[in-house]
Amino acid sequence: MAFVYLALAIVAEVVATSALKATDGFTRPGPSLVVVAGYVIAFYMLSLVLRTIPVGIAYAIWAGLGIVLVALVGVLAYGQRPDPPAVLGIGLIVTGVVVIQLFSRVSAH
C-alpha cells in the first residue's frame, strides 16, 4: 500500500503545484482552494508512506517524479519548453531515483 499512497501523494502535489500559477498570487479562490487541498492530501499521503518507506527514499521518489510531472504539465498546459540543460538535469534526477530503487539496500522493495 505504501507505493499506492506515494503515487497519490505525487499526483496531489503535481495538481497543487500546477495550479499555483492559476492562483494569481492567491487572489483567485478556486485555484487557491485546489492548491491548498492538493498539498494537504499530498502531505497526508506522504505521512502514511513514511510508516513503511524511509523518509529519504520516499522523498527522493516523491520529489523526483514530481519534478518530471510538473515539467510535463508546464509543457502541456503552459507551453513552457525546457532547454537541453533542463532536460539533462531532469534526466539525471530520474536516473537517481531509478538507482535508489534498483540498488539501494535502504529502499523499500
Biopython code that builds the backbone (N, CA, C, O; Angstrom):
import numpy as np
from Bio.PDB.StructureBuilder import StructureBuilder

atoms = [
    (1, "MET", "N", (0.814, -1.201, 0.000)),
    (1, "MET", "CA", (0.000, 0.000, 0.000)),
    (1, "MET", "C", (0.860, 1.268, 0.000)),
    (1, "MET", "O", (0.415, 2.321, -0.459)),
    (2, "ALA", "N", (2.066, 1.170, 0.504)),
    (2, "ALA", "CA", (2.901, 2.368, 0.625)),
    (2, "ALA", "C", (3.125, 3.025, -0.736)),
    (2, "ALA", "O", (3.128, 4.252, -0.840)),
    (3, "PHE", "N", (3.309, 2.220, -1.767)),
    (3, "PHE", "CA", (3.556, 2.812, -3.080)),
    (3, "PHE", "C", (2.286, 3.393, -3.695)),
    (3, "PHE", "O", (2.359, 4.307, -4.515)),
    (4, "VAL", "N", (1.129, 2.871, -3.308)),
    (4, "VAL", "CA", (-0.144, 3.474, -3.731)),
    (4, "VAL", "C", (-0.284, 4.843, -3.075)),
    (4, "VAL", "O", (-0.637, 5.821, -3.734)),
    (5, "TYR", "N", (-0.005, 4.905, -1.779)),
    (5, "TYR", "CA", (-0.049, 6.197, -1.081)),
    (5, "TYR", "C", (0.958, 7.177, -1.668)),
    (5, "TYR", "O", (0.673, 8.367, -1.805)),
    (6, "LEU", "N", (2.127, 6.671, -2.008)),
    (6, "LEU", "CA", (3.148, 7.536, -2.598)),
    (6, "LEU", "C", (2.691, 8.069, -3.952)),
    (6, "LEU", "O", (2.902, 9.243, -4.256)),
    (7, "ALA", "N", (2.074, 7.227, -4.759)),
    (7, "ALA", "CA", (1.554, 7.681, -6.056)),
    (7, "ALA", "C", (0.479, 8.749, -5.861)),
    (7, "ALA", "O", (0.455, 9.745, -6.583)),
    (8, "LEU", "N", (-0.407, 8.544, -4.888)),
    (8, "LEU", "CA", (-1.443, 9.545, -4.606)),
    (8, "LEU", "C", (-0.825, 10.853, -4.115)),
    (8, "LEU", "O", (-1.281, 11.936, -4.481)),
    (9, "ALA", "N", (0.210, 10.748, -3.288)),
    (9, "ALA", "CA", (0.901, 11.946, -2.806)),
    (9, "ALA", "C", (1.525, 12.718, -3.965)),
    (9, "ALA", "O", (1.453, 13.946, -4.013)),
    (10, "ILE", "N", (2.127, 12.003, -4.879)),
    (10, "ILE", "CA", (2.767, 12.636, -6.035)),
    (10, "ILE", "C", (1.729, 13.315, -6.912)),
    (10, "ILE", "O", (1.918, 14.461, -7.320)),
    (11, "VAL", "N", (0.647, 12.629, -7.204)),
    (11, "VAL", "CA", (-0.401, 13.209, -8.052)),
    (11, "VAL", "C", (-0.990, 14.460, -7.390)),
    (11, "VAL", "O", (-1.177, 15.483, -8.050)),
    (12, "ALA", "N", (-1.279, 14.379, -6.100)),
    (12, "ALA", "CA", (-1.855, 15.539, -5.395)),
    (12, "ALA", "C", (-0.885, 16.720, -5.402)),
    (12, "ALA", "O", (-1.300, 17.866, -5.574)),
    (13, "GLU", "N", (0.395, 16.442, -5.216)),
    (13, "GLU", "CA", (1.395, 17.513, -5.218)),
    (13, "GLU", "C", (1.538, 18.128, -6.605)),
    (13, "GLU", "O", (1.693, 19.342, -6.733)),
    (14, "VAL", "N", (1.486, 17.309, -7.633)),
    (14, "VAL", "CA", (1.599, 17.817, -9.006)),
    (14, "VAL", "C", (0.391, 18.684, -9.343)),
    (14, "VAL", "O", (0.539, 19.742, -9.954)),
    (15, "VAL", "N", (-0.793, 18.247, -8.953)),
    (15, "VAL", "CA", (-2.005, 19.044, -9.187)),
    (15, "VAL", "C", (-1.890, 20.380, -8.458)),
    (15, "VAL", "O", (-2.160, 21.434, -9.035)),
    (16, "ALA", "N", (-1.490, 20.333, -7.194)),
    (16, "ALA", "CA", (-1.381, 21.560, -6.401)),
    (16, "ALA", "C", (-0.336, 22.514, -6.982)),
    (16, "ALA", "O", (-0.597, 23.707, -7.136)),
    (17, "THR", "N", (0.833, 21.989, -7.298)),
    (17, "THR", "CA", (1.897, 22.830, -7.839)),
    (17, "THR", "C", (1.510, 23.407, -9.192)),
    (17, "THR", "O", (1.790, 24.571, -9.478)),
    (18, "SER", "N", (0.873, 22.603, -10.015)),
    (18, "SER", "CA", (0.451, 23.069, -11.330)),
    (18, "SER", "C", (-0.614, 24.156, -11.236)),
    (18, "SER", "O", (-0.694, 25.021, -12.107)),
    (19, "ALA", "N", (-1.429, 24.118, -10.190)),
    (19, "ALA", "CA", (-2.484, 25.116, -10.010)),
    (19, "ALA", "C", (-1.956, 26.428, -9.430)),
    (19, "ALA", "O", (-2.664, 27.435, -9.456)),
    (20, "LEU", "N", (-0.743, 26.438, -8.913)),
    (20, "LEU", "CA", (-0.192, 27.656, -8.306)),
    (20, "LEU", "C", (-0.214, 28.846, -9.261)),
    (20, "LEU", "O", (-0.560, 29.959, -8.865)),
    (21, "LYS", "N", (0.151, 28.611, -10.505)),
    (21, "LYS", "CA", (0.190, 29.705, -11.485)),
    (21, "LYS", "C", (-1.193, 30.339, -11.645)),
    (21, "LYS", "O", (-1.311, 31.555, -11.797)),
    (22, "ALA", "N", (-2.230, 29.510, -11.611)),
    (22, "ALA", "CA", (-3.593, 29.998, -11.811)),
    (22, "ALA", "C", (-4.148, 30.765, -10.609)),
    (22, "ALA", "O", (-5.179, 31.427, -10.723)),
    (23, "THR", "N", (-3.469, 30.680, -9.450)),
    (23, "THR", "CA", (-3.979, 31.397, -8.274)),
    (23, "THR", "C", (-3.791, 32.902, -8.385)),
    (23, "THR", "O", (-4.461, 33.669, -7.693)),
    (24, "ASP", "N", (-2.878, 33.327, -9.259)),
    (24, "ASP", "CA", (-2.556, 34.750, -9.412)),
    (24, "ASP", "C", (-2.240, 35.378, -8.053)),
    (24, "ASP", "O", (-2.845, 36.370, -7.646)),
    (25, "GLY", "N", (-1.272, 34.767, -7.367)),
    (25, "GLY", "CA", (-0.863, 35.269, -6.053)),
    (25, "GLY", "C", (-1.909, 35.016, -4.983)),
    (25, "GLY", "O", (-2.053, 35.811, -4.054)),
    (26, "PHE", "N", (-2.628, 33.934, -5.102)),
    (26, "PHE", "CA", (-3.707, 33.545, -4.186)),
    (26, "PHE", "C", (-4.830, 34.573, -4.142)),
    (26, "PHE", "O", (-5.475, 34.757, -3.110)),
    (27, "THR", "N", (-5.058, 35.239, -5.270)),
    (27, "THR", "CA", (-6.179, 36.189, -5.360)),
    (27, "THR", "C", (-7.410, 35.548, -6.000)),
    (27, "THR", "O", (-8.490, 36.138, -5.992)),
    (28, "ARG", "N", (-7.256, 34.353, -6.551)),
    (28, "ARG", "CA", (-8.387, 33.635, -7.171)),
    (28, "ARG", "C", (-8.751, 32.444, -6.286)),
    (28, "ARG", "O", (-7.949, 31.525, -6.120)),
    (29, "PRO", "N", (-9.964, 32.458, -5.716)),
    (29, "PRO", "CA", (-10.341, 31.443, -4.727)),
    (29, "PRO", "C", (-10.352, 30.002, -5.243)),
    (29, "PRO", "O", (-9.890, 29.103, -4.540)),
    (30, "GLY", "N", (-10.863, 29.761, -6.439)),
    (30, "GLY", "CA", (-10.948, 28.391, -6.952)),
    (30, "GLY", "C", (-9.600, 27.713, -7.056)),
    (30, "GLY", "O", (-9.385, 26.675, -6.431)),
    (31, "PRO", "N", (-8.683, 28.276, -7.834)),
    (31, "PRO", "CA", (-7.356, 27.661, -7.925)),
    (31, "PRO", "C", (-6.625, 27.624, -6.577)),
    (31, "PRO", "O", (-5.868, 26.693, -6.301)),
    (32, "SER", "N", (-6.855, 28.635, -5.747)),
    (32, "SER", "CA", (-6.216, 28.655, -4.424)),
    (32, "SER", "C", (-6.687, 27.472, -3.581)),
    (32, "SER", "O", (-5.892, 26.860, -2.867)),
    (33, "LEU", "N", (-7.963, 27.157, -3.662)),
    (33, "LEU", "CA", (-8.506, 26.008, -2.937)),
    (33, "LEU", "C", (-7.903, 24.704, -3.456)),
    (33, "LEU", "O", (-7.606, 23.802, -2.673)),
    (34, "VAL", "N", (-7.722, 24.602, -4.766)),
    (34, "VAL", "CA", (-7.093, 23.411, -5.354)),
    (34, "VAL", "C", (-5.672, 23.247, -4.819)),
    (34, "VAL", "O", (-5.252, 22.135, -4.496)),
    (35, "VAL", "N", (-4.936, 24.347, -4.724)),
    (35, "VAL", "CA", (-3.561, 24.296, -4.221)),
    (35, "VAL", "C", (-3.536, 23.818, -2.775)),
    (35, "VAL", "O", (-2.792, 22.898, -2.435)),
    (36, "VAL", "N", (-4.336, 24.433, -1.934)),
    (36, "VAL", "CA", (-4.331, 24.076, -0.510)),
    (36, "VAL", "C", (-4.782, 22.624, -0.322)),
    (36, "VAL", "O", (-4.139, 21.869, 0.407)),
    (37, "ALA", "N", (-5.868, 22.232, -0.963)),
    (37, "ALA", "CA", (-6.366, 20.858, -0.834)),
    (37, "ALA", "C", (-5.341, 19.857, -1.369)),
    (37, "ALA", "O", (-5.117, 18.805, -0.768)),
    (38, "GLY", "N", (-4.730, 20.189, -2.489)),
    (38, "GLY", "CA", (-3.735, 19.285, -3.067)),
    (38, "GLY", "C", (-2.552, 19.059, -2.148)),
    (38, "GLY", "O", (-2.095, 17.927, -1.992)),
    (39, "TYR", "N", (-2.051, 20.129, -1.535)),
    (39, "TYR", "CA", (-0.912, 19.965, -0.626)),
    (39, "TYR", "C", (-1.302, 19.241, 0.653)),
    (39, "TYR", "O", (-0.512, 18.458, 1.181)),
    (40, "VAL", "N", (-2.506, 19.488, 1.162)),
    (40, "VAL", "CA", (-2.969, 18.763, 2.356)),
    (40, "VAL", "C", (-3.021, 17.266, 2.059)),
    (40, "VAL", "O", (-2.528, 16.453, 2.840)),
    (41, "ILE", "N", (-3.619, 16.911, 0.930)),
    (41, "ILE", "CA", (-3.698, 15.496, 0.549)),
    (41, "ILE", "C", (-2.304, 14.925, 0.340)),
    (41, "ILE", "O", (-2.009, 13.823, 0.802)),
    (42, "ALA", "N", (-1.452, 15.661, -0.348)),
    (42, "ALA", "CA", (-0.096, 15.173, -0.637)),
    (42, "ALA", "C", (0.670, 14.886, 0.647)),
    (42, "ALA", "O", (1.278, 13.823, 0.779)),
    (43, "PHE", "N", (0.648, 15.810, 1.585)),
    (43, "PHE", "CA", (1.413, 15.605, 2.817)),
    (43, "PHE", "C", (0.790, 14.538, 3.707)),
    (43, "PHE", "O", (1.510, 13.821, 4.403)),
    (44, "TYR", "N", (-0.533, 14.422, 3.697)),
    (44, "TYR", "CA", (-1.165, 13.347, 4.461)),
    (44, "TYR", "C", (-0.751, 11.992, 3.886)),
    (44, "TYR", "O", (-0.351, 11.095, 4.628)),
    (45, "MET", "N", (-0.849, 11.847, 2.573)),
    (45, "MET", "CA", (-0.455, 10.588, 1.938)),
    (45, "MET", "C", (1.025, 10.294, 2.180)),
    (45, "MET", "O", (1.403, 9.151, 2.435)),
    (46, "LEU", "N", (1.855, 11.327, 2.098)),
    (46, "LEU", "CA", (3.283, 11.133, 2.356)),
    (46, "LEU", "C", (3.511, 10.674, 3.792)),
    (46, "LEU", "O", (4.395, 9.854, 4.043)),
    (47, "SER", "N", (2.736, 11.186, 4.729)),
    (47, "SER", "CA", (2.880, 10.749, 6.122)),
    (47, "SER", "C", (2.548, 9.266, 6.272)),
    (47, "SER", "O", (3.160, 8.577, 7.088)),
    (48, "LEU", "N", (1.588, 8.770, 5.495)),
    (48, "LEU", "CA", (1.262, 7.339, 5.530)),
    (48, "LEU", "C", (2.387, 6.509, 4.917)),
    (48, "LEU", "O", (2.697, 5.417, 5.393)),
    (49, "VAL", "N", (2.990, 7.037, 3.865)),
    (49, "VAL", "CA", (4.106, 6.351, 3.206)),
    (49, "VAL", "C", (5.259, 6.146, 4.187)),
    (49, "VAL", "O", (5.916, 5.105, 4.178)),
    (50, "LEU", "N", (5.497, 7.145, 5.030)),
    (50, "LEU", "CA", (6.656, 7.115, 5.924)),
    (50, "LEU", "C", (6.534, 6.084, 7.035)),
    (50, "LEU", "O", (7.484, 5.879, 7.791)),
    (51, "ARG", "N", (5.387, 5.435, 7.148)),
    (51, "ARG", "CA", (5.248, 4.322, 8.094)),
    (51, "ARG", "C", (6.070, 3.119, 7.617)),
    (51, "ARG", "O", (6.490, 2.286, 8.420)),
    (52, "THR", "N", (6.291, 3.040, 6.311)),
    (52, "THR", "CA", (6.921, 1.861, 5.718)),
    (52, "THR", "C", (8.230, 2.166, 5.007)),
    (52, "THR", "O", (9.199, 1.416, 5.130)),
    (53, "ILE", "N", (8.259, 3.260, 4.267)),
    (53, "ILE", "CA", (9.417, 3.589, 3.442)),
    (53, "ILE", "C", (10.248, 4.659, 4.163)),
    (53, "ILE", "O", (9.682, 5.626, 4.673)),
    (54, "PRO", "N", (11.563, 4.508, 4.215)),
    (54, "PRO", "CA", (12.418, 5.509, 4.864)),
    (54, "PRO", "C", (12.209, 6.895, 4.239)),
    (54, "PRO", "O", (11.988, 7.022, 3.035)),
    (55, "VAL", "N", (12.285, 7.915, 5.077)),
    (55, "VAL", "CA", (11.968, 9.278, 4.648)),
    (55, "VAL", "C", (12.816, 9.743, 3.465)),
    (55, "VAL", "O", (12.288, 10.362, 2.541)),
    (56, "GLY", "N", (14.090, 9.464, 3.476)),
    (56, "GLY", "CA", (14.959, 9.910, 2.385)),
    (56, "GLY", "C", (14.595, 9.279, 1.055)),
    (56, "GLY", "O", (14.626, 9.939, 0.017)),
    (57, "ILE", "N", (14.255, 8.016, 1.088)),
    (57, "ILE", "CA", (13.882, 7.298, -0.128)),
    (57, "ILE", "C", (12.526, 7.792, -0.626)),
    (57, "ILE", "O", (12.360, 8.083, -1.811)),
    (58, "ALA", "N", (11.564, 7.884, 0.281)),
    (58, "ALA", "CA", (10.226, 8.349, -0.100)),
    (58, "ALA", "C", (10.287, 9.757, -0.677)),
    (58, "ALA", "O", (9.643, 10.051, -1.684)),
    (59, "TYR", "N", (11.056, 10.616, -0.043)),
    (59, "TYR", "CA", (11.140, 11.995, -0.514)),
    (59, "TYR", "C", (11.852, 12.083, -1.859)),
    (59, "TYR", "O", (11.473, 12.890, -2.708)),
    (60, "ALA", "N", (12.868, 11.272, -2.057)),
    (60, "ALA", "CA", (13.576, 11.274, -3.342)),
    (60, "ALA", "C", (12.636, 10.873, -4.471)),
    (60, "ALA", "O", (12.635, 11.492, -5.535)),
    (61, "ILE", "N", (11.844, 9.844, -4.239)),
    (61, "ILE", "CA", (10.895, 9.400, -5.266)),
    (61, "ILE", "C", (9.824, 10.457, -5.478)),
    (61, "ILE", "O", (9.496, 10.800, -6.614)),
    (62, "TRP", "N", (9.281, 10.972, -4.384)),
    (62, "TRP", "CA", (8.213, 11.985, -4.438)),
    (62, "TRP", "C", (8.688, 13.232, -5.193)),
    (62, "TRP", "O", (8.022, 13.713, -6.110)),
    (63, "ALA", "N", (9.835, 13.734, -4.793)),
    (63, "ALA", "CA", (10.353, 14.955, -5.413)),
    (63, "ALA", "C", (10.774, 14.706, -6.855)),
    (63, "ALA", "O", (10.470, 15.511, -7.735)),
    (64, "GLY", "N", (11.465, 13.607, -7.107)),
    (64, "GLY", "CA", (11.948, 13.325, -8.458)),
    (64, "GLY", "C", (10.819, 13.167, -9.462)),
    (64, "GLY", "O", (10.834, 13.787, -10.526)),
    (65, "LEU", "N", (9.846, 12.343, -9.125)),
    (65, "LEU", "CA", (8.728, 12.156, -10.050)),
    (65, "LEU", "C", (7.863, 13.412, -10.133)),
    (65, "LEU", "O", (7.306, 13.727, -11.185)),
    (66, "GLY", "N", (7.760, 14.118, -9.018)),
    (66, "GLY", "CA", (7.016, 15.380, -9.027)),
    (66, "GLY", "C", (7.641, 16.392, -9.976)),
    (66, "GLY", "O", (6.932, 17.082, -10.709)),
    (67, "ILE", "N", (8.952, 16.481, -9.964)),
    (67, "ILE", "CA", (9.657, 17.409, -10.860)),
    (67, "ILE", "C", (9.375, 17.056, -12.318)),
    (67, "ILE", "O", (9.066, 17.930, -13.128)),
    (68, "VAL", "N", (9.482, 15.784, -12.639)),
    (68, "VAL", "CA", (9.248, 15.358, -14.021)),
    (68, "VAL", "C", (7.818, 15.663, -14.442)),
    (68, "VAL", "O", (7.589, 16.198, -15.527)),
    (69, "LEU", "N", (6.853, 15.324, -13.590)),
    (69, "LEU", "CA", (5.451, 15.527, -13.947)),
    (69, "LEU", "C", (5.072, 17.003, -14.012)),
    (69, "LEU", "O", (4.308, 17.404, -14.891)),
    (70, "VAL", "N", (5.592, 17.812, -13.098)),
    (70, "VAL", "CA", (5.310, 19.251, -13.152)),
    (70, "VAL", "C", (5.934, 19.864, -14.401)),
    (70, "VAL", "O", (5.337, 20.742, -15.024)),
    (71, "ALA", "N", (7.121, 19.412, -14.768)),
    (71, "ALA", "CA", (7.737, 19.898, -16.012)),
    (71, "ALA", "C", (6.876, 19.519, -17.215)),
    (71, "ALA", "O", (6.722, 20.309, -18.146)),
    (72, "LEU", "N", (6.324, 18.322, -17.195)),
    (72, "LEU", "CA", (5.444, 17.879, -18.273)),
    (72, "LEU", "C", (4.164, 18.721, -18.325)),
    (72, "LEU", "O", (3.708, 19.096, -19.406)),
    (73, "VAL", "N", (3.594, 19.013, -17.167)),
    (73, "VAL", "CA", (2.416, 19.897, -17.117)),
    (73, "VAL", "C", (2.785, 21.277, -17.643)),
    (73, "VAL", "O", (1.995, 21.899, -18.354)),
    (74, "GLY", "N", (3.967, 21.759, -17.305)),
    (74, "GLY", "CA", (4.423, 23.053, -17.812)),
    (74, "GLY", "C", (4.464, 23.085, -19.334)),
    (74, "GLY", "O", (4.091, 24.080, -19.955)),
    (75, "VAL", "N", (4.919, 21.995, -19.920)),
    (75, "VAL", "CA", (4.967, 21.900, -21.387)),
    (75, "VAL", "C", (3.557, 21.860, -21.965)),
    (75, "VAL", "O", (3.236, 22.612, -22.885)),
    (76, "LEU", "N", (2.720, 20.984, -21.425)),
    (76, "LEU", "CA", (1.393, 20.752, -21.997)),
    (76, "LEU", "C", (0.401, 21.879, -21.706)),
    (76, "LEU", "O", (-0.368, 22.274, -22.583)),
    (77, "ALA", "N", (0.419, 22.391, -20.484)),
    (77, "ALA", "CA", (-0.600, 23.377, -20.093)),
    (77, "ALA", "C", (-0.157, 24.816, -20.306)),
    (77, "ALA", "O", (-0.979, 25.687, -20.596)),
    (78, "TYR", "N", (1.133, 25.067, -20.165)),
    (78, "TYR", "CA", (1.619, 26.455, -20.205)),
    (78, "TYR", "C", (2.576, 26.739, -21.355)),
    (78, "TYR", "O", (3.042, 27.868, -21.507)),
    (79, "GLY", "N", (2.873, 25.729, -22.165)),
    (79, "GLY", "CA", (3.768, 25.931, -23.298)),
    (79, "GLY", "C", (5.200, 26.262, -22.895)),
    (79, "GLY", "O", (5.926, 26.901, -23.657)),
    (80, "GLN", "N", (5.612, 25.833, -21.707)),
    (80, "GLN", "CA", (6.962, 26.112, -21.210)),
    (80, "GLN", "C", (7.893, 24.989, -21.650)),
    (80, "GLN", "O", (7.857, 23.891, -21.093)),
    (81, "ARG", "N", (8.714, 25.260, -22.633)),
    (81, "ARG", "CA", (9.611, 24.246, -23.184)),
    (81, "ARG", "C", (10.958, 24.286, -22.455)),
    (81, "ARG", "O", (11.636, 25.313, -22.456)),
    (82, "PRO", "N", (11.345, 23.159, -21.828)),
    (82, "PRO", "CA", (12.660, 23.137, -21.178)),
    (82, "PRO", "C", (13.774, 23.105, -22.215)),
    (82, "PRO", "O", (13.641, 22.482, -23.268)),
    (83, "ASP", "N", (14.870, 23.781, -21.905)),
    (83, "ASP", "CA", (16.016, 23.746, -22.809)),
    (83, "ASP", "C", (16.827, 22.467, -22.543)),
    (83, "ASP", "O", (16.558, 21.750, -21.579)),
    (84, "PRO", "N", (17.819, 22.187, -23.401)),
    (84, "PRO", "CA", (18.582, 20.939, -23.241)),
    (84, "PRO", "C", (19.211, 20.744, -21.851)),
    (84, "PRO", "O", (19.164, 19.630, -21.330)),
    (85, "PRO", "N", (19.800, 21.784, -21.228)),
    (85, "PRO", "CA", (20.334, 21.548, -19.880)),
    (85, "PRO", "C", (19.240, 21.156, -18.868)),
    (85, "PRO", "O", (19.484, 20.344, -17.975)),
    (86, "ALA", "N", (18.051, 21.729, -19.010)),
    (86, "ALA", "CA", (16.954, 21.368, -18.115)),
    (86, "ALA", "C", (16.535, 19.917, -18.329)),
    (86, "ALA", "O", (16.289, 19.188, -17.368)),
    (87, "VAL", "N", (16.456, 19.506, -19.578)),
    (87, "VAL", "CA", (16.101, 18.116, -19.885)),
    (87, "VAL", "C", (17.158, 17.169, -19.323)),
    (87, "VAL", "O", (16.823, 16.130, -18.755)),
    (88, "LEU", "N", (18.433, 17.525, -19.479)),
    (88, "LEU", "CA", (19.519, 16.711, -18.932)),
    (88, "LEU", "C", (19.393, 16.607, -17.416)),
    (88, "LEU", "O", (19.503, 15.516, -16.857)),
    (89, "GLY", "N", (19.165, 17.723, -16.759)),
    (89, "GLY", "CA", (19.028, 17.728, -15.305)),
    (89, "GLY", "C", (17.866, 16.869, -14.837)),
    (89, "GLY", "O", (17.995, 16.118, -13.870)),
    (90, "ILE", "N", (16.735, 16.976, -15.517)),
    (90, "ILE", "CA", (15.580, 16.159, -15.165)),
    (90, "ILE", "C", (15.903, 14.677, -15.394)),
    (90, "ILE", "O", (15.516, 13.818, -14.602)),
    (91, "GLY", "N", (16.604, 14.397, -16.468)),
    (91, "GLY", "CA", (17.021, 13.017, -16.732)),
    (91, "GLY", "C", (17.931, 12.473, -15.641)),
    (91, "GLY", "O", (17.825, 11.304, -15.270)),
    (92, "LEU", "N", (18.820, 13.307, -15.126)),
    (92, "LEU", "CA", (19.707, 12.879, -14.038)),
    (92, "LEU", "C", (18.914, 12.609, -12.759)),
    (92, "LEU", "O", (19.235, 11.689, -12.006)),
    (93, "ILE", "N", (17.888, 13.406, -12.519)),
    (93, "ILE", "CA", (17.035, 13.177, -11.348)),
    (93, "ILE", "C", (16.338, 11.824, -11.474)),
    (93, "ILE", "O", (16.314, 11.041, -10.525)),
    (94, "VAL", "N", (15.779, 11.556, -12.639)),
    (94, "VAL", "CA", (15.107, 10.270, -12.872)),
    (94, "VAL", "C", (16.097, 9.126, -12.704)),
    (94, "VAL", "O", (15.775, 8.106, -12.096)),
    (95, "THR", "N", (17.293, 9.293, -13.238)),
    (95, "THR", "CA", (18.326, 8.270, -13.098)),
    (95, "THR", "C", (18.640, 8.016, -11.628)),
    (95, "THR", "O", (18.801, 6.867, -11.216)),
    (96, "GLY", "N", (18.725, 9.067, -10.849)),
    (96, "GLY", "CA", (18.982, 8.921, -9.420)),
    (96, "GLY", "C", (17.896, 8.140, -8.705)),
    (96, "GLY", "O", (18.189, 7.293, -7.861)),
    (97, "VAL", "N", (16.652, 8.417, -9.034)),
    (97, "VAL", "CA", (15.538, 7.685, -8.422)),
    (97, "VAL", "C", (15.596, 6.208, -8.817)),
    (97, "VAL", "O", (15.368, 5.334, -7.981)),
    (98, "VAL", "N", (15.896, 5.931, -10.074)),
    (98, "VAL", "CA", (15.991, 4.541, -10.539)),
    (98, "VAL", "C", (17.131, 3.824, -9.828)),
    (98, "VAL", "O", (16.970, 2.676, -9.412)),
    (99, "VAL", "N", (18.275, 4.476, -9.680)),
    (99, "VAL", "CA", (19.419, 3.869, -8.990)),
    (99, "VAL", "C", (19.041, 3.534, -7.549)),
    (99, "VAL", "O", (19.363, 2.453, -7.056)),
    (100, "ILE", "N", (18.359, 4.457, -6.876)),
    (100, "ILE", "CA", (17.929, 4.191, -5.499)),
    (100, "ILE", "C", (17.031, 2.961, -5.455)),
    (100, "ILE", "O", (17.221, 2.078, -4.619)),
    (101, "GLN", "N", (16.062, 2.902, -6.347)),
    (101, "GLN", "CA", (15.114, 1.788, -6.345)),
    (101, "GLN", "C", (15.773, 0.445, -6.674)),
    (101, "GLN", "O", (15.437, -0.583, -6.087)),
    (102, "LEU", "N", (16.697, 0.469, -7.602)),
    (102, "LEU", "CA", (17.296, -0.796, -8.036)),
    (102, "LEU", "C", (18.446, -1.283, -7.161)),
    (102, "LEU", "O", (18.632, -2.490, -7.005)),
    (103, "PHE", "N", (19.217, -0.367, -6.593)),
    (103, "PHE", "CA", (20.457, -0.779, -5.961)),
    (103, "PHE", "C", (20.587, -0.457, -4.476)),
    (103, "PHE", "O", (21.480, -0.992, -3.819)),
    (104, "SER", "N", (19.737, 0.390, -3.931)),
    (104, "SER", "CA", (19.898, 0.781, -2.538)),
    (104, "SER", "C", (19.328, -0.289, -1.607)),
    (104, "SER", "O", (18.244, -0.816, -1.855)),
    (105, "ARG", "N", (20.038, -0.600, -0.566)),
    (105, "ARG", "CA", (19.547, -1.516, 0.443)),
    (105, "ARG", "C", (18.562, -0.829, 1.381)),
    (105, "ARG", "O", (17.810, -1.495, 2.092)),
    (106, "VAL", "N", (18.566, 0.485, 1.382)),
    (106, "VAL", "CA", (17.672, 1.260, 2.234)),
    (106, "VAL", "C", (16.271, 1.302, 1.649)),
    (106, "VAL", "O", (15.290, 1.414, 2.384)),
    (107, "SER", "N", (16.176, 1.212, 0.333)),
    (107, "SER", "CA", (14.893, 1.313, -0.361)),
    (107, "SER", "C", (13.959, 0.187, 0.050)),
    (107, "SER", "O", (14.384, -0.949, 0.258)),
    (108, "ALA", "N", (12.677, 0.521, 0.164)),
    (108, "ALA", "CA", (11.664, -0.489, 0.497)),
    (108, "ALA", "C", (11.198, -1.157, -0.782)),
    (108, "ALA", "O", (10.420, -0.570, -1.534)),
    (109, "HIS", "N", (11.657, -2.371, -1.043)),
    (109, "HIS", "CA", (11.285, -3.098, -2.265)),
    (109, "HIS", "C", (10.082, -3.959, -1.993)),
    (109, "HIS", "O", (9.605, -4.655, -2.889)),
]
sb = StructureBuilder()
sb.init_structure("model")
sb.init_model(0)
sb.init_chain("A")
sb.init_seg("    ")
for serial, (resi, resn, name, xyz) in enumerate(atoms, 1):
    if name == "N":
        sb.init_residue(resn, " ", resi, " ")
    sb.init_atom(name, np.array(xyz, "f"), 0.0, 1.0, " ", f" {name:<3s}", serial, name[0])
structure = sb.get_structure()
